């Protein structure tokens, strides 16, 4: 007894030749039309068209379709293959004929009831296409044109739909970008406004701080003048009115002395930058000396300074420019035996000059940057 076994062969599928020719007349390649009819079961032309539209982007749509065919073969006898294929083809034709008969009846009824309006004509074409079977030989050139027009219309509708969707997406992106730009602009404007307001507040606070410092300095000056016995500075309106020429002659020497006073005091700061406490103590000692003479001009002890005095030497004498400052105030060097003194004759006392010296000392004491910025 010969042994039977199955063998799988790859072959082109059998499809309805009538529908295949219709698709080829419309313009579809043979391989694409074959795939459409095979995967839709040779149902109808409309089903094949819909399949082509849905799968037109497939990479293998135009490649030859091969399907497996299972064949029983006998050992040593391989000549039964055509008979097996004929049997399978016969079964497929019989199954198709049964489906065709079922679809013929609604098609006949449809043709009897067709109205003669334009819309009905379109419906008729659509229905006829949907009911076309493998065995239908009545497709005319007009019907093929209608089928082709339907395909074009469907593709055009899809194209328009895609274009409308793209336009809507673009408009939505533009609207979103516009909203984002507007929000960014408002945020930047708000930040600029806050920055301007903050700068204004900082300037106002700085102005108020400078005003408080100025008032405090004026108050400290007044308190020191009171402690040292110097007369208070009156308002400028209370100063005696003198002729301009006389004022110029009298004011000139004091202006020169004022600058000389400042130069002497600056040398204190420049030469002793890291000894601010000693510099301030020297300023206080000089202010005390000129203040006592201005307040008590008849007291000889305030107008006589021994240069070897350890307190004077420690507080004032060690500073370059200190002796020059006192000489500008009216002191003169003198020797008595082996001792050297600074003396201010009574007839050399000038209260206005002493007040000017005291003002320069107060200004140097109250200004933390005095003498540090000048060369």
JORAQUI-V659556 format. One record per helix or strand. SS is the DSSP state (alpha for helix, beta for strand). FROM is the first residue (numbers start at 1). TO is the last residue. If there is no record, write none. Layout:
BEGIN
ss->[SS	SS]
from->[FROM	FROM]
to->[TO	TO]
END
This chain:
BEGIN
ss->[beta	alpha	alpha	alpha	beta	beta	alpha	alpha	alpha	alpha	alpha	alpha	alpha	beta	alpha	alpha	beta	beta	alpha	alpha]
from->[4	17	30	45	67	77	81	118	141	236	244	276	300	304	310	322	332	339	346	351]
to->[11	26	39	54	74	77	112	131	228	238	271	295	303	306	317	329	336	343	348	366]
END
